[in-house]
Amino acid sequence: MIPWRNLRRFFYKALKQPVYSFRVFQKRLKAYIYYFLMNGRSSLPESVTLFLTHRCNLCCKMCGQWGESGVTKKQSTEYIRSELSLDELKGIIDQISHFKPSITLFGGEPLLHPGCIDLIKYIKGKGIHCLMITNGSLLEESAEGIVAAGLDELNLSLDGGAQLHDSIRGMPGLFAKIMKGLKKINYFKSITNKKMPFINLQCTITKYNYKHLEQLIDVANEAGANSLTFHNLIFLSSKLLEEQKEYDEILKNSSLNWEGFVFEPQIDTELLYKKMKEILSARYRFSVDFYPNFSLKGLKDYYNNPAYLPSQYPPRCISPWIVAYIFPDGRVCPCLNFSYTYGNIKEKNFSELWNNDSATNFRRLLKEKNLFPVCARCTELYRY
């Protein structure tokens, strides 16, 4: 239910947010019961991710959407600019508020959506936990609104110190702008006597920054962060994408979005592991962890084995029993990178879609196979 390698991470969150963590534990336990006993049906989800927009104001090198091999930048202008209105998004919150899922606001860059701050305020007005994942470029302008709206967690992507971060993100001066934004967040928290939002820094380990991960320790201190998480890179081979086509045909699905993750990691695992041990051996005023949390053997297997399957985490995906993804065109999906959909929230209520035939068929096939070929390094596989 909580992979043992994630226990340290879970207990830290439980100490910081005990009521929310207890609710998560209850919902996750129920989801596992459904996973094992209910033949593809699921309890109502623990979490709903609202993909507010495909648009982004950066082209980060490692991004599967807008990066060097990103797929979103190849889409039509109509596709990229499609977004649910604030009223439509509020309508979704009204549909799901009775079961109080955690809401994650994602993109693209969610702060590019003109209704983002008002949506946070609306979500919090329903007593729902809300987290936003952002590149931080618009924090300076949005800081007061974010704090006033009551956002619970701000997950911010950073790659290193100023020079390294700006080179990876392709925008000179971006790091300084982000830090100004974070200082404003902390300022408005201070003058309004608020603890929220928690500031969670997220660093994706790539060939560009893995030799310099220690830079993020100083960054986290300067940012007043509550936590710092280093994420092992998501990538796959063209062979795995080819193997996925068998399941795409069964599901009448496209795995096109996974093409953005087809590349070689080019990471020296011995050096990376040494960096990990050095960073984790020290004590900080904020939590620090690596995710997934591997031993040296597991890390080498993850980065170097073309036929990799998880051995230090359960080799199965339970995410579609726990999370729903709602896209800018209204599609309700089991995964960020599959086109497979349960239907459209514009046409049917969420409760009608969550356990319909499309949803249960997808879950049954996934449970039968444990995971699909492209899933082996997906973040969600290691979360639950």
C-alpha positions as CSV (number, residue, x, y, z in Angstrom):
1,M,0.0,0.0,0.0
2,I,2.9,2.3,0.8
3,P,6.1,0.8,-0.7
4,W,8.5,0.3,2.2
5,R,11.2,2.4,0.4
6,N,8.8,5.3,0.6
7,L,8.0,5.0,4.3
8,R,10.4,7.8,5.3
9,R,8.8,10.1,2.8
10,F,5.3,9.2,4.0
11,F,6.1,9.6,7.7
12,Y,7.5,13.1,7.1
13,K,4.4,14.2,5.3
14,A,2.2,12.6,8.0
15,L,4.0,14.7,10.6
16,K,3.5,17.9,8.6
17,Q,-0.1,17.2,7.5
18,P,-1.6,14.5,9.9
19,V,-5.3,14.9,9.1
20,Y,-4.7,14.9,5.3
21,S,-2.3,11.9,5.6
22,F,-4.8,9.9,7.5
23,R,-7.5,10.5,4.9
24,V,-5.0,9.5,2.2
25,F,-4.2,6.2,4.1
26,Q,-7.9,5.4,4.4
27,K,-8.6,6.0,0.7
28,R,-5.5,4.1,-0.4
29,L,-6.5,1.1,1.8
30,K,-10.0,1.1,0.1
31,A,-8.4,1.3,-3.4
32,Y,-6.3,-1.7,-2.7
33,I,-9.3,-3.7,-1.6
34,Y,-11.0,-2.8,-4.8
35,Y,-7.8,-3.6,-6.8
36,F,-7.7,-7.2,-5.4
37,L,-11.4,-7.9,-5.2
38,M,-13.5,-5.9,-7.5
39,N,-12.6,-7.0,-11.0
40,G,-11.6,-3.6,-12.5
41,R,-14.0,-1.4,-10.5
42,S,-12.5,1.2,-8.1
43,S,-13.5,3.2,-5.1
44,L,-13.7,6.9,-5.8
45,P,-10.2,8.3,-6.4
46,E,-7.8,9.6,-3.8
47,S,-6.5,12.2,-6.2
48,V,-7.7,14.1,-9.3
49,T,-5.2,15.9,-11.5
50,L,-6.6,18.8,-13.5
51,F,-4.4,19.3,-16.5
52,L,-5.2,23.0,-16.9
53,T,-3.4,23.8,-20.1
54,H,-0.9,22.4,-22.6
55,R,0.7,25.8,-22.9
56,C,4.1,26.5,-21.4
57,N,6.4,29.5,-21.4
58,L,9.6,27.4,-21.2
59,C,11.2,24.6,-23.3
60,C,13.1,22.7,-20.6
61,K,15.5,20.3,-22.2
62,M,14.3,17.1,-20.4
63,C,10.5,17.8,-20.7
64,G,8.5,15.1,-22.5
65,Q,6.0,17.8,-23.6
66,W,8.1,20.8,-24.7
67,G,11.7,19.6,-24.4
68,E,14.3,18.4,-26.9
69,S,12.1,15.3,-27.9
70,G,8.8,16.7,-26.6
71,V,5.6,15.8,-28.3
72,T,3.3,18.8,-27.4
73,K,5.2,21.2,-29.5
74,K,4.4,19.1,-32.5
75,Q,0.6,19.4,-32.0
76,S,-1.7,21.8,-33.7
77,T,-2.3,25.3,-32.3
78,E,-5.9,24.4,-31.6
79,Y,-4.9,21.4,-29.5
80,I,-2.3,23.4,-27.6
81,R,-4.7,26.2,-26.8
82,S,-7.7,24.1,-25.9
83,E,-8.7,24.7,-22.2
84,L,-11.6,24.3,-19.9
85,S,-13.1,27.6,-18.8
86,L,-13.1,28.5,-15.1
87,D,-16.8,27.8,-14.9
88,E,-16.3,24.4,-16.4
89,L,-13.5,23.7,-13.9
90,K,-15.7,24.8,-11.0
91,G,-18.4,22.5,-12.3
92,I,-16.0,19.6,-12.1
93,I,-15.1,20.5,-8.5
94,D,-18.8,20.6,-7.7
95,Q,-19.1,17.0,-9.1
96,I,-16.3,15.6,-7.1
97,S,-16.3,17.6,-3.9
98,H,-18.5,15.2,-2.0
99,F,-15.7,12.6,-1.8
100,K,-12.9,15.1,-1.1
101,P,-10.1,14.0,-3.5
102,S,-6.7,15.8,-3.4
103,I,-6.6,18.1,-6.4
104,T,-3.3,18.6,-8.3
105,L,-3.2,21.5,-10.8
106,F,-0.8,20.6,-13.6
107,G,0.1,21.6,-17.2
108,G,2.0,22.9,-19.2
109,E,2.3,25.7,-16.8
110,P,-0.9,25.9,-14.8
111,L,-0.4,29.6,-13.9
112,L,-0.9,30.4,-17.6
113,H,-4.5,29.5,-17.2
114,P,-6.3,32.8,-16.5
115,G,-8.6,31.2,-13.9
116,C,-5.9,29.3,-11.9
117,I,-5.9,31.5,-8.7
118,D,-9.7,31.7,-8.6
119,L,-9.9,27.9,-9.1
120,I,-7.5,27.3,-6.1
121,K,-9.8,29.6,-4.0
122,Y,-12.9,27.6,-5.1
123,I,-11.3,24.3,-4.4
124,K,-10.2,25.4,-0.9
125,G,-13.7,26.8,-0.3
126,K,-14.9,23.2,-0.7
127,G,-12.5,22.0,2.0
128,I,-10.3,20.1,-0.5
129,H,-6.5,19.7,-0.4
130,C,-4.9,21.4,-3.4
131,L,-1.4,21.1,-4.8
132,M,0.1,22.9,-7.8
133,I,3.0,21.8,-9.9
134,T,4.7,24.8,-11.5
135,N,8.0,25.9,-13.2
136,G,7.9,29.0,-11.0
137,S,8.3,31.6,-13.7
138,L,5.1,33.4,-12.8
139,L,5.3,33.1,-9.0
140,E,6.5,36.7,-8.5
141,E,3.3,38.1,-10.1
142,S,1.0,35.4,-8.5
143,A,2.4,35.1,-5.0
144,E,-0.1,37.2,-3.1
145,G,-3.0,35.5,-4.8
146,I,-1.6,32.0,-4.2
147,V,-1.2,32.5,-0.5
148,A,-4.6,34.3,-0.1
149,A,-6.4,31.5,-2.1
150,G,-5.1,29.0,0.5
151,L,-3.0,26.6,-1.7
152,D,-1.7,23.7,0.4
153,E,1.4,22.7,-1.5
154,L,3.5,24.4,-4.1
155,N,5.6,21.9,-6.0
156,L,8.3,23.8,-7.9
157,S,10.7,22.3,-10.4
158,L,14.4,23.4,-10.1
159,D,17.5,21.9,-11.7
160,G,20.4,23.5,-9.8
161,G,21.9,26.9,-9.0
162,A,21.2,29.9,-11.2
163,Q,23.6,29.2,-14.1
164,L,22.7,25.5,-14.4
165,H,19.0,26.0,-14.0
166,D,18.8,28.8,-16.6
167,S,20.8,26.8,-19.1
168,I,18.6,23.7,-18.8
169,R,15.4,25.8,-18.9
170,G,16.4,28.0,-21.8
171,M,15.7,31.3,-20.1
172,P,18.4,33.6,-18.8
173,G,17.4,35.2,-15.5
174,L,14.7,32.6,-14.7
175,F,16.3,31.4,-11.5
176,A,16.5,34.9,-10.1
177,K,12.9,35.5,-11.0
178,I,11.8,32.2,-9.3
179,M,13.7,33.1,-6.1
180,K,12.0,36.5,-6.0
181,G,8.7,34.7,-6.4
182,L,9.4,32.3,-3.6
183,K,10.5,35.1,-1.3
184,K,7.2,36.8,-2.0
185,I,5.3,33.6,-1.2
186,N,7.2,33.4,2.2
187,Y,6.6,37.1,2.8
188,F,2.8,36.9,2.3
189,K,2.7,33.7,4.4
190,S,4.5,35.7,7.1
191,I,2.3,38.8,7.1
192,T,-0.9,36.7,7.0
193,N,0.4,34.3,9.6
194,K,-0.1,31.3,7.3
195,K,1.9,28.1,7.1
196,M,0.6,27.2,3.7
197,P,1.6,26.6,1.0
198,F,4.3,24.2,1.8
199,I,7.2,24.7,-0.6
200,N,8.3,21.4,-2.1
201,L,11.3,21.7,-4.5
202,Q,11.5,19.0,-7.2
203,C,14.6,18.2,-9.1
204,T,14.6,15.9,-12.1
205,I,18.0,14.1,-12.4
206,T,19.3,14.4,-15.9
207,K,22.6,14.2,-17.8
208,Y,22.8,17.9,-17.4
209,N,22.7,18.2,-13.6
210,Y,23.4,14.8,-12.0
211,K,27.1,15.8,-11.2
212,H,25.9,19.0,-9.4
213,L,22.9,17.9,-7.3
214,E,24.4,19.4,-4.1
215,Q,23.7,22.8,-5.5
216,L,20.0,22.2,-4.7
217,I,20.8,22.1,-0.9
218,D,21.8,25.8,-0.9
219,V,18.8,26.6,-3.2
220,A,16.4,24.9,-0.8
221,N,17.8,26.8,2.1
222,E,17.5,30.1,0.3
223,A,14.0,29.3,-0.8
224,G,12.8,28.4,2.7
225,A,11.7,25.0,1.3
226,N,9.9,22.4,3.4
227,S,11.2,19.5,1.3
228,L,13.5,18.7,-1.6
229,T,13.0,15.6,-3.7
230,F,15.4,14.4,-6.4
231,H,13.4,12.4,-9.1
232,N,15.1,9.7,-11.1
233,L,14.7,10.3,-14.8
234,I,11.8,8.9,-16.8
235,F,12.9,7.5,-20.1
236,L,12.4,4.5,-22.3
237,S,13.7,2.8,-25.5
238,S,12.0,2.8,-28.9
239,K,11.9,-1.0,-28.5
240,L,9.5,-0.7,-25.5
241,L,7.4,1.8,-27.4
242,E,7.1,-0.7,-30.2
243,E,6.1,-3.5,-27.7
244,Q,3.4,-1.2,-26.4
245,K,1.6,-1.2,-29.8
246,E,0.2,-4.7,-29.0
247,Y,-1.7,-3.2,-26.0
248,D,-2.6,0.0,-27.9
249,E,-4.4,-2.2,-30.5
250,I,-6.3,-4.0,-27.8
251,L,-7.3,-0.7,-26.1
252,K,-7.7,1.3,-29.3
253,N,-5.2,3.6,-27.7
254,S,-2.3,5.8,-28.8
255,S,1.0,6.0,-26.8
256,L,2.2,8.9,-28.9
257,N,2.9,11.1,-25.8
258,W,5.4,8.5,-24.6
259,E,7.6,9.4,-27.6
260,G,8.8,12.4,-25.7
261,F,10.6,10.1,-23.3
262,V,12.5,8.0,-25.9
263,F,16.2,8.9,-25.3
264,E,19.4,7.6,-23.7
265,P,19.8,8.9,-20.1
266,Q,23.7,9.2,-20.3
267,I,24.1,9.0,-16.5
268,D,27.0,7.4,-14.6
269,T,25.2,5.5,-12.0
270,E,28.3,5.0,-9.7
271,L,28.7,8.8,-9.6
272,L,25.0,9.4,-9.1
273,Y,24.8,7.0,-6.2
274,K,27.9,8.6,-4.6
275,K,26.1,12.0,-4.9
276,M,23.0,10.4,-3.3
277,K,24.8,9.0,-0.3
278,E,26.7,12.3,0.3
279,I,23.5,14.3,0.2
280,L,21.5,11.9,2.4
281,S,24.3,11.6,5.0
282,A,23.9,15.2,6.2
283,R,21.1,16.7,8.2
284,Y,18.9,19.6,7.0
285,R,16.1,21.7,8.3
286,F,13.9,20.4,5.4
287,S,13.3,16.8,4.3
288,V,15.5,15.4,1.5
289,D,14.8,12.3,-0.4
290,F,15.4,10.5,-3.7
291,Y,12.5,9.1,-5.6
292,P,12.3,6.3,-6.5
293,N,14.6,5.4,-3.6
294,F,17.0,2.8,-5.0
295,S,20.0,0.8,-3.7
296,L,23.1,0.9,-5.9
297,K,22.1,-2.3,-7.5
298,G,18.6,-1.0,-8.2
299,L,19.9,2.3,-9.6
300,K,22.2,0.5,-12.0
301,D,19.4,-1.7,-13.2
302,Y,17.1,1.3,-13.6
303,Y,19.5,3.3,-15.8
304,N,21.4,0.5,-17.6
305,N,19.1,-2.4,-18.2
306,P,17.1,-2.1,-21.4
307,A,14.8,-4.8,-20.2
308,Y,14.4,-3.2,-16.8
309,L,11.5,-4.2,-14.6
310,P,11.1,-3.0,-11.0
311,S,12.6,-5.3,-8.4
312,Q,12.9,-3.0,-5.4
313,Y,9.3,-1.8,-5.7
314,P,6.2,-3.9,-6.5
315,P,6.2,-4.5,-10.3
316,R,2.6,-3.5,-10.9
317,C,0.7,-0.3,-11.5
318,I,-2.3,0.6,-9.2
319,S,-2.5,4.2,-10.2
320,P,-5.7,3.9,-12.2
321,W,-7.5,2.8,-9.1
322,I,-6.2,5.8,-7.2
323,V,-5.9,8.8,-9.6
324,A,-8.0,10.4,-12.3
325,Y,-6.5,12.8,-14.9
326,I,-8.8,15.4,-16.5
327,F,-7.4,17.0,-19.7
328,P,-7.9,20.5,-21.1
329,D,-10.5,19.1,-23.6
330,G,-12.5,17.4,-20.9
331,R,-11.2,13.8,-21.4
332,V,-11.0,11.7,-18.2
333,C,-8.0,9.4,-18.5
334,P,-6.2,6.8,-16.4
335,C,-2.7,8.1,-17.4
336,L,-1.0,11.3,-18.4
337,N,0.7,9.7,-21.4
338,F,-2.0,7.5,-23.0
339,S,-4.8,8.8,-25.2
340,Y,-7.1,6.2,-23.7
341,T,-10.1,7.8,-22.1
342,Y,-13.1,6.8,-20.0
343,G,-15.2,9.6,-21.7
344,N,-15.6,13.3,-21.5
345,I,-16.5,15.3,-18.4
346,K,-18.4,17.8,-20.7
347,E,-20.8,15.0,-21.7
348,K,-21.2,12.9,-18.5
349,N,-20.8,13.3,-14.8
350,F,-17.5,12.1,-13.3
351,S,-19.3,9.4,-11.2
352,E,-20.7,7.9,-14.4
353,L,-17.3,7.8,-16.1
354,W,-15.2,6.5,-13.2
355,N,-16.4,2.9,-13.3
356,N,-17.9,2.6,-16.7
357,D,-17.0,-0.2,-19.1
358,S,-14.0,1.7,-20.6
359,A,-12.6,2.3,-17.1
360,T,-13.1,-1.3,-15.8
361,N,-11.8,-2.8,-19.1
362,F,-8.6,-0.8,-18.8
363,R,-8.0,-1.7,-15.2
364,R,-8.7,-5.4,-15.8
365,L,-6.2,-5.6,-18.6
366,L,-3.6,-3.7,-16.6
367,K,-4.0,-5.9,-13.5
368,E,-3.7,-9.0,-15.7
369,K,-0.4,-7.7,-17.2
370,N,0.8,-5.9,-14.0
371,L,2.1,-3.1,-16.1
372,F,2.5,-2.1,-19.8
373,P,5.9,-2.1,-21.5
374,V,6.2,1.7,-21.4
375,C,5.3,1.9,-17.7
376,A,8.5,0.5,-16.1
377,R,10.0,3.9,-15.2
378,C,6.8,6.0,-14.8
379,T,6.7,8.0,-11.6
380,E,3.2,6.7,-10.7
381,L,4.5,3.1,-10.6
382,Y,6.6,3.8,-7.6
383,R,4.2,6.0,-5.7
384,Y,1.6,3.4,-4.5
